[in-house]
Amino acid sequence: VAVAAPDGGAGPPRAPPLTVDFAGLGSVSFHGKDAPRLFVLEPDDGAGHRMKIVLDGMATAVRNSMNFGGVVGAESAVTEHGVDFRTLTDSFFGRGASRELF
C-alpha cells in the first residue's frame, strides 16, 4: 500500500495489517523466532501511562520487524491510584496475559 506523502510522493512502506490473539500471548511473535525482541520498562505511575508503554512497545516491535519480548515490571504492580496493573492487564488482553507479558 502506497501512501501519499505531503509532498505528493509515496510515503514510507507500511507494515501489513496484523491480527493477534492476545488470549494466547505466549511470546508476542509478530515476526520469525530469530527476530530481535523488544522489552519495555514499566513506569511506576498511573495505569494509563503503563498501558500506553505496553501498546507503544508492541507497535514499535511490529513496525521495526521485531517481536515484543515483554515488560520489565515496576517495583510495585499497584499504580499510584491503587489499581493492580496485573489485574487490569488480564482484563484488557485476556486471562493470564500478565503472566506472559511480565
C-alpha positions as CSV (number, residue, x, y, z in Angstrom):
1,V,0.0,0.0,0.0
2,A,1.5,3.3,-1.0
3,V,0.5,6.4,1.0
4,A,0.8,9.8,-0.5
5,A,3.3,11.9,1.4
6,P,2.7,15.7,2.0
7,D,5.0,16.5,-1.0
8,G,2.9,14.2,-3.2
9,G,5.5,11.4,-3.3
10,A,5.0,7.9,-1.9
11,G,5.2,7.6,1.9
12,P,7.2,5.1,3.8
13,P,6.3,1.4,3.4
14,R,3.7,0.2,5.9
15,A,3.6,-3.0,7.9
16,P,0.8,-5.4,6.8
17,P,-2.3,-5.4,9.0
18,L,-2.0,-7.8,11.9
19,T,-4.4,-10.0,13.8
20,V,-3.1,-11.0,17.2
21,D,-4.9,-13.4,19.5
22,F,-4.0,-11.9,22.9
23,A,-5.7,-14.7,24.7
24,G,-2.8,-17.0,23.8
25,L,0.1,-14.4,24.1
26,G,2.9,-16.8,24.7
27,S,5.7,-14.6,23.5
28,V,4.2,-12.0,21.3
29,S,5.8,-13.0,18.0
30,F,5.0,-10.7,15.1
31,H,8.0,-11.9,13.1
32,G,10.1,-15.1,12.9
33,K,11.6,-16.7,16.0
34,D,15.0,-15.3,15.1
35,A,13.8,-11.7,15.0
36,P,15.2,-9.4,17.8
37,R,12.9,-9.0,20.8
38,L,11.9,-5.6,22.3
39,F,11.3,-5.3,26.0
40,V,9.9,-2.1,27.6
41,L,10.2,-0.8,31.2
42,E,7.0,-0.4,33.1
43,P,6.8,3.1,34.7
44,D,5.7,3.3,38.3
45,D,2.9,5.8,37.8
46,G,-0.7,5.5,36.6
47,A,-2.4,2.7,34.7
48,G,-3.0,4.7,31.5
49,H,0.7,5.5,31.1
50,R,1.7,1.9,31.9
51,M,-0.7,0.6,29.3
52,K,0.5,3.2,26.7
53,I,4.0,2.0,27.2
54,V,3.0,-1.7,26.6
55,L,0.9,-0.8,23.5
56,D,3.6,1.5,22.1
57,G,6.2,-1.2,22.6
58,M,4.1,-3.7,20.7
59,A,3.5,-1.2,17.9
60,T,7.2,-0.3,17.8
61,A,8.2,-4.0,17.6
62,V,5.8,-4.6,14.6
63,R,7.0,-1.5,12.8
64,N,10.7,-2.5,13.2
65,S,10.4,-6.2,12.3
66,M,10.9,-7.2,15.9
67,N,9.0,-9.4,18.4
68,F,7.6,-8.0,21.6
69,G,9.6,-9.6,24.4
70,G,7.5,-8.3,27.2
71,V,7.6,-5.8,30.1
72,V,10.2,-5.4,32.7
73,G,7.9,-4.8,35.7
74,A,8.0,-1.9,38.0
75,E,8.8,-2.4,41.7
76,S,5.1,-2.4,42.5
77,A,2.2,-3.7,40.4
78,V,-0.1,-1.3,42.1
79,T,-0.5,2.1,40.4
80,E,-0.4,5.4,42.1
81,H,-4.2,5.3,42.1
82,G,-4.3,1.9,43.9
83,V,-5.1,-0.2,40.8
84,D,-3.4,-3.6,40.4
85,F,-2.0,-3.3,36.9
86,R,-1.6,-7.0,36.5
87,T,-5.3,-7.5,37.0
88,L,-6.0,-4.6,34.6
89,T,-3.7,-6.2,32.0
90,D,-5.6,-9.5,32.3
91,S,-8.9,-7.6,31.8
92,F,-7.5,-5.9,28.8
93,F,-5.6,-8.7,27.0
94,G,-7.3,-11.8,28.4
95,R,-6.9,-14.1,31.4
96,G,-3.3,-15.0,32.2
97,A,-1.9,-12.3,29.9
98,S,0.0,-10.6,32.7
99,R,2.0,-13.9,33.4
100,E,3.1,-13.8,29.8
101,L,3.9,-10.1,29.5
102,F,5.7,-9.5,32.8
